[in-house]
Structures are given as C-alpha cells and as structure tokens.
Amino acid sequence: MAKKVISLSVDEHVHDEYKTICEKKGLIVSRQFENLMIDEIKKSKESKN
C-alpha cells in the first residue's frame, strides 16, 4: 500500500508529550495516528450496518 504524506496542526505541548510517550513505548507517532484512523473507519462502517 502506498503511503501519503500529510500535514497536521496540533498543539505543540500535546505533540511533545505524545511523542515522548511513543518514544518510551517504542512506537511511531505517524503509525499511531494511522491506527486511530483505521479504528475510526471500522467504527464508521460498523455503525452503518
């Protein structure tokens, strides 16, 4: 699957804290956001059924 580069605007403090959490857990911020989007897509499809 091809990857698409996007730009997001978030509160600097929120980003810094979340990035620190991800680093401690060995996670990648962009992958976590992708997982969030996947979960929301699944929820949306489930609610339509």
DSSP file (Angstrom, degrees, kcal/mol; ACC not computed):
  #  RESIDUE AA STRUCTURE BP1 BP2  ACC     N-H-->O    O-->H-N    N-H-->O    O-->H-N    TCO  KAPPA ALPHA  PHI   PSI    X-CA   Y-CA   Z-CA
    1    1 A M              0   0    0      0, 0.0     2,-0.1     0, 0.0     0, 0.0   0.000 360.0 360.0 360.0 134.2    0.0    0.0    0.0
    2    2 A A        -     0   0    0      1,-0.1     2,-0.3     0, 0.0     0, 0.0  -0.419 360.0-131.2 -72.6 147.6    1.3    3.4   -0.9
    3    3 A K        -     0   0    0     -2,-0.1     2,-0.4     2,-0.0    -1,-0.1  -0.771  13.6-151.5 -99.2 145.7    2.0    6.0    1.8
    4    4 A K        -     0   0    0     -2,-0.3     2,-0.4     2,-0.0     0, 0.0  -0.972  11.8-134.8-119.2 131.0    0.7    9.5    1.6
    5    5 A V        +     0   0    0     -2,-0.4     2,-0.3     2,-0.0    -2,-0.0  -0.717  31.4 177.2 -84.2 128.8    2.5   12.4    3.3
    6    6 A I        -     0   0    0     -2,-0.4     2,-0.4     2,-0.0    -2,-0.0  -0.889  23.7-133.1-128.5 161.0    0.1   14.7    5.2
    7    7 A S        -     0   0    0     -2,-0.3     2,-0.4     2,-0.0    -2,-0.0  -0.943  22.0-173.3-114.5 137.8    0.5   17.8    7.3
    8    8 A L        -     0   0    0     -2,-0.4     2,-0.6     2,-0.0    -2,-0.0  -0.955  17.2-144.3-128.0 147.7   -1.3   18.2   10.7
    9    9 A S        +     0   0    0     -2,-0.4     2,-0.3     2,-0.0    -2,-0.0  -0.960  32.8 158.2-112.1 118.9   -1.6   21.1   13.0
   10   10 A V        -     0   0    0     -2,-0.6     2,-0.0     2,-0.0    -2,-0.0  -0.936  51.1 -80.5-134.8 158.5   -1.6   20.1   16.7
   11   11 A D     >  -     0   0    0     -2,-0.3     4,-2.6     1,-0.1     5,-0.2  -0.356  39.3-132.6 -57.0 132.6   -0.9   21.9   19.9
   12   12 A E  H  > S+     0   0    0      1,-0.2     4,-2.7     2,-0.2     5,-0.2   0.889 105.4  50.5 -58.2 -42.6    2.9   21.8   20.5
   13   13 A H  H  > S+     0   0    0      2,-0.2     4,-2.5     1,-0.2    -1,-0.2   0.914 110.7  49.2 -63.5 -43.5    2.6   20.7   24.1
   14   14 A V  H  > S+     0   0    0      2,-0.2     4,-2.6     1,-0.2     5,-0.2   0.934 112.9  47.5 -61.4 -46.4    0.2   17.8   23.1
   15   15 A H  H  X S+     0   0    0     -4,-2.6     4,-2.9     1,-0.2     5,-0.2   0.933 112.1  49.1 -61.1 -46.9    2.6   16.7   20.3
   16   16 A D  H  X S+     0   0    0     -4,-2.7     4,-2.0     1,-0.2    -1,-0.2   0.913 114.0  45.5 -61.4 -43.5    5.7   16.8   22.5
   17   17 A E  H  X S+     0   0    0     -4,-2.5     4,-2.2     2,-0.2    -1,-0.2   0.931 115.1  46.5 -65.9 -44.7    4.0   14.8   25.3
   18   18 A Y  H  X S+     0   0    0     -4,-2.6     4,-2.7    -5,-0.2    -2,-0.2   0.897 111.0  52.4 -66.3 -39.4    2.6   12.2   22.9
   19   19 A K  H  X S+     0   0    0     -4,-2.9     4,-2.6    -5,-0.2    -1,-0.2   0.907 109.0  50.6 -61.3 -41.8    5.9   11.9   21.1
   20   20 A T  H  X S+     0   0    0     -4,-2.0     4,-2.2    -5,-0.2    -2,-0.2   0.918 110.6  49.1 -61.7 -44.2    7.6   11.3   24.4
   21   21 A I  H  X S+     0   0    0     -4,-2.2     4,-1.6     1,-0.2    -2,-0.2   0.935 112.2  48.4 -60.6 -46.8    5.1    8.6   25.3
   22   22 A C  H  X>S+     0   0    0     -4,-2.7     5,-3.4     1,-0.2     4,-0.7   0.909 110.0  51.7 -61.3 -42.8    5.5    6.9   21.9
   23   23 A E  H ><5S+     0   0    0     -4,-2.6     3,-0.8     1,-0.2    -1,-0.2   0.906 108.3  51.3 -61.6 -41.7    9.3    7.0   22.2
   24   24 A K  H 3<5S+     0   0    0     -4,-2.2    -1,-0.2     1,-0.2    -2,-0.2   0.831 115.4  42.6 -64.0 -31.6    9.2    5.4   25.7
   25   25 A K  H 3<5S-     0   0    0     -4,-1.6    -1,-0.2    -5,-0.2    -2,-0.2   0.436 115.2-114.3 -94.2  -0.9    6.9    2.6   24.2
   26   26 A G  T <<5S+     0   0    0     -3,-0.8    -3,-0.2    -4,-0.7     2,-0.2   0.805  70.4 139.1  72.6  29.4    9.0    2.2   21.0
   27   27 A L      < -     0   0    0     -5,-3.4     2,-0.5    -6,-0.2    -1,-0.2  -0.631  52.6-126.3-105.0 163.1    6.1    3.5   18.9
   28   28 A I     >  -     0   0    0     -2,-0.2     4,-2.2     1,-0.1     3,-0.2  -0.943  12.9-141.1-111.0 128.2    6.0    5.8   15.9
   29   29 A V  H  > S+     0   0    0     -2,-0.5     4,-2.2     1,-0.2     5,-0.2   0.905 101.6  50.2 -55.4 -47.1    3.7    8.8   16.1
   30   30 A S  H  > S+     0   0    0      1,-0.2     4,-2.2     2,-0.2    -1,-0.2   0.875 110.2  50.1 -63.7 -36.5    2.6    8.6   12.5
   31   31 A R  H  > S+     0   0    0     -3,-0.2     4,-2.4     2,-0.2    -1,-0.2   0.881 108.8  52.7 -68.3 -37.1    1.8    4.9   12.8
   32   32 A Q  H  X S+     0   0    0     -4,-2.2     4,-2.0     2,-0.2    -2,-0.2   0.905 109.9  48.2 -64.0 -40.8   -0.3    5.6   15.9
   33   33 A F  H  X S+     0   0    0     -4,-2.2     4,-2.3     2,-0.2    -2,-0.2   0.899 110.1  52.1 -65.7 -39.9   -2.3    8.2   14.0
   34   34 A E  H  X S+     0   0    0     -4,-2.2     4,-2.4     1,-0.2    -2,-0.2   0.914 108.5  50.9 -61.3 -42.9   -2.8    5.8   11.1
   35   35 A N  H  X S+     0   0    0     -4,-2.4     4,-2.5     1,-0.2    -1,-0.2   0.893 108.2  52.8 -61.4 -40.3   -4.1    3.2   13.6
   36   36 A L  H  X S+     0   0    0     -4,-2.0     4,-2.2     2,-0.2    -2,-0.2   0.921 109.7  48.3 -60.8 -44.5   -6.5    5.7   15.0
   37   37 A M  H  X S+     0   0    0     -4,-2.3     4,-2.3     2,-0.2    -2,-0.2   0.904 110.4  51.5 -64.0 -40.9   -7.8    6.5   11.5
   38   38 A I  H  X S+     0   0    0     -4,-2.4     4,-2.3     1,-0.2    -2,-0.2   0.927 110.0  49.5 -60.9 -45.5   -8.2    2.7   10.8
   39   39 A D  H  X S+     0   0    0     -4,-2.5     4,-2.4     1,-0.2    -1,-0.2   0.905 110.8  49.6 -60.3 -42.6  -10.2    2.3   14.0
   40   40 A E  H  X S+     0   0    0     -4,-2.2     4,-2.3     2,-0.2    -1,-0.2   0.876 109.4  51.8 -65.9 -37.7  -12.5    5.2   13.1
   41   41 A I  H  X S+     0   0    0     -4,-2.3     4,-2.3     2,-0.2    -2,-0.2   0.929 110.6  48.5 -62.7 -45.3  -13.1    3.8    9.6
   42   42 A K  H  X S+     0   0    0     -4,-2.3     4,-2.4     1,-0.2    -2,-0.2   0.922 111.6  49.3 -61.2 -44.9  -14.0    0.4   11.1
   43   43 A K  H  X S+     0   0    0     -4,-2.4     4,-2.2     1,-0.2    -1,-0.2   0.905 110.6  51.0 -60.6 -42.0  -16.4    2.1   13.7
   44   44 A S  H  X S+     0   0    0     -4,-2.3     4,-0.9     1,-0.2    -1,-0.2   0.910 111.5  46.8 -63.1 -43.1  -18.0    4.1   10.9
   45   45 A K  H  X S+     0   0    0     -4,-2.3     4,-0.7     1,-0.2     3,-0.3   0.886 111.9  51.3 -66.9 -38.9  -18.6    1.0    8.7
   46   46 A E  H >< S+     0   0    0     -4,-2.4     3,-0.7     1,-0.2    -2,-0.2   0.875 107.0  52.9 -66.2 -37.7  -20.0   -0.9   11.7
   47   47 A S  H 3< S+     0   0    0     -4,-2.2    -1,-0.2     1,-0.2    -2,-0.2   0.722 103.4  58.4 -72.7 -20.0  -22.4    1.9   12.6
   48   48 A K  H 3<        0   0    0     -4,-0.9    -1,-0.2    -3,-0.3    -2,-0.2   0.702 360.0 360.0 -79.5 -20.0  -23.8    1.9    9.0
   49   49 A N    <<        0   0    0     -3,-0.7    -1,-0.2    -4,-0.7    -2,-0.2   0.445 360.0 360.0 -85.6 360.0  -24.8   -1.8    9.2
